[in-house]
């Protein structure tokens, strides 16, 4: 589904979760340049840290909700498609984060 209302650079809904193990790294992520201090391991699995309810790489400055490591983002993030069922579900659960950030900044 391609729709201009699904703008990953200003939404960020998929980057929010209360589950600290929401984003698990996959074998394909081994060669990515992910900051070591943004990861944690538990029982042989590595996860991206979620602080304040969102991914530590999510940049909420300047009225946007943008990935701070977009070029090196994990495989699970790359597979997440704008406008997909999962995207719509995340937007329903979390709202459009960039929109909220702009309202707070105003």
Secondary structure as GFF3:
##gff-version 3
##sequence-region A 1 106
A	DSSP	three_ten_helix	13	15	.	.	.	ID=ss1
A	DSSP	three_ten_helix	27	31	.	.	.	ID=ss2
A	DSSP	three_ten_helix	36	38	.	.	.	ID=ss3
A	DSSP	beta_strand	39	42	.	.	.	ID=ss4
A	DSSP	beta_strand	45	48	.	.	.	ID=ss5
A	DSSP	beta_strand	50	51	.	.	.	ID=ss6
A	DSSP	beta_strand	54	55	.	.	.	ID=ss7
A	DSSP	beta_strand	58	59	.	.	.	ID=ss8
A	DSSP	beta_strand	66	67	.	.	.	ID=ss9
A	DSSP	three_ten_helix	70	72	.	.	.	ID=ss10
A	DSSP	alpha_helix	75	79	.	.	.	ID=ss11
A	DSSP	alpha_helix	85	94	.	.	.	ID=ss12
A	DSSP	alpha_helix	97	105	.	.	.	ID=ss13
###
